[in-house]
Amino acid sequence: MTFENSLHVAQQLDQADPLRPFRDRFLIPQAEGKDLIYFCGNSLGLQPKTAREALGRELTVWQHLAVEGWFMRPDHSEDTPWLSVHKRCKEPLAQIVGANPSEVVPMNNLTVNMHLMLTSFYQPAGQRTKILTIGGDFPSDQYALETHITSRGLNPDQVLVEVFPREGEYTWRMADILHAIDEHRDTLALVLMSGLHYYTGQVFDMAAIAQKAHEVGVPVGFDLAHAIGNVPLQLHDWQVDFAFWCSYKYLNSGPGGVSGVFVHEKHHQANLPRLAGWWGYDEEHRFDMTKGFVPMAGADGWQLSTPTVLAMAVHHAALQITAEAGMEALRRKSEQLTAFLEFVLRDSGYPLAIITPATPAERGCQLSLLVQRDGKALFNRLVEQGIIGDWREPDCIRLAPTPLYNTYEEAWRVGQVLRNFLA
Ligand SMILES: *Cc1c(COP(=O)(O)O)cnc(C)c1O
C-alpha cells in the first residue's frame, strides 16, 4: 500500500471505509467537548451504545421478576432466561474465533480460565512434564503457570521451557519456536502461549504451532487476550486444543467483562479431568442435586458457577457488533489503518523504532513504538492533544487503531503531533 501524508487523503480513506458507520455504535470519550482520539482498545475497548440498554433490560427483569428471572422473561422479550444466558453469546463467539458453538462458552475471567484449562490439558506423565511457552509473556500468565506447576508438586524451573527473541531482537522467530518444540519433543506435556503478544503486538502462526505440537504428540493452547476481535482466528480448523481470552480489550465488553474458553470438539467425549461446579452439570438434571458430577456436552461442561448475568448482558450486546462487522471486513480495514498509522509515524521523522513486525500477517492493529528521544514528554504531549495510547516504562508507547471505531484522520493527527513536537 502506498499512502500520502495529508489530511485530505486520510479523509478520503475514511469516506471509502465500509466500516465507518460502526464508529457511531460507540460512545467516544470526550474532553472539552471534543472527541478524544482513543488508541487504547488493546487495554479497554470503548462502550457500545447498546450496553446500557442491555444492562437495563436485565435490571428490569430483576426488578419485576426477581428469582423468576432465572426461568422466564417479560412477555415481550425474546432473550433466553438467565438460566441459559450464556447461550446468547455462543453463536457470535463461535463466529469470532472460528469454532462451532458447542466449542465455546463465556464464563469467569481470563486468569481463572487459564487455571481451569491447565487442569484439564496439562497432564504430566513420566518423562513428559514440560510446558513450552514464550519468555516475557503477560505477567498474569507467568504467575498462573508458575503457581499451577507448583500446585502439582513440580518445580517451575524444571518444567517451564521459555522461548525468547534472539539477542538484540524484540520479536520471536517462528522457526525458533518450532525448533524448541522439536528439541523438547520427548519431555513436553503441553504448549501454551499467547497467540498475539501484548507488548510487541506480534501475532504467532498458531496453525503452524498447533501442527508442530501435534507432531510431537502434545496438546496446544493459546491465550487470546490480544487476539480475539483483533485478528481472524480459525481455532477449530487449526486443531487448537483449547484457548481462553478476555472480552474487555477488542471485544468492548466493559471493564473486567466476561472471559471465555474454547475446547476443541475432539475433546468433548474424553471426560478430561476438570475442576467442576454445578453450572457445568448436565442441565437437564442440574437441580436434582444428586451426587457424582455429570458434565454438560462440549465447552459448557467446563462452567463452574452461576453466570454473571449483568456482565453477560453487556458482553452479548458488544459481541453482536463485532460479529455483525465480521472479522474479515475488520481485518481488511485493520491492515490498512495500521499501515497508514505506521506510514505517518515514520513520515513524521521522529526518532523511534517500531518493534511490532512490519509484515501485516505478523501483527494485529497495535503498534509498539520504542521512542528514542523524550519518550515520556512525547507521550504527555499526545495526551495533551487528546490522544490516548498507553505508556510502558522506560520508553514504549503502544497505539492500537481499532477498526471498529478509529479513523484514518485520527491516525493522521497522531503523525502531526509527532512532527510538531519534533519541531
Ligand atoms: C489482558 C491480559 C490478561 C488479563 O487477565 P485477567 O485475568 O483478565 O485480569 C492476561 N493475559 C494476557 C496475555 C492479557 O493480555
The ligand as an SDF file (V2000), in Angstrom:
LIG
                    3D

 15 15  0  0  0  0  0  0  0  0999 V2000
   -5.1210   -8.5900   29.4870 C   0  0  0  0  0  0  0  0  0  0  0  0
   -4.4180   -9.8790   29.6790 C   0  0  0  0  0  0  0  0  0  0  0  0
   -4.6430  -10.6720   30.8210 C   0  0  0  0  0  0  0  0  0  0  0  0
   -5.5530  -10.2190   31.9300 C   0  0  0  0  0  0  0  0  0  0  0  0
   -6.0370  -11.2870   32.6830 O   0  0  0  0  0  0  0  0  0  0  0  0
   -7.3270  -11.1050   33.6170 P   0  0  0  0  0  0  0  0  0  0  0  0
   -7.4790  -12.3870   34.2800 O   0  0  0  0  0  0  0  0  0  0  0  0
   -8.4550  -10.6980   32.7220 O   0  0  0  0  0  0  0  0  0  0  0  0
   -7.0270   -9.9810   34.5720 O   0  0  0  0  0  0  0  0  0  0  0  0
   -3.9810  -11.8880   30.9060 C   0  0  0  0  0  0  0  0  0  0  0  0
   -3.1450  -12.3040   29.9320 N   0  0  0  0  0  0  0  0  0  0  0  0
   -2.9040  -11.5590   28.8160 C   0  0  0  0  0  0  0  0  0  0  0  0
   -1.9860  -12.0720   27.7620 C   0  0  0  0  0  0  0  0  0  0  0  0
   -3.5270  -10.3220   28.6790 C   0  0  0  0  0  0  0  0  0  0  0  0
   -3.2710   -9.5880   27.5930 O   0  0  0  0  0  0  0  0  0  0  0  0
  1  2  1  0
  2  3  1  0
  2 14  2  0
  3  4  1  0
  3 10  2  0
  4  5  1  0
  5  6  1  0
  6  7  2  0
  6  8  1  0
  6  9  1  0
 10 11  1  0
 11 12  2  0
 12 13  1  0
 12 14  1  0
 14 15  1  0
M  END
$$$$
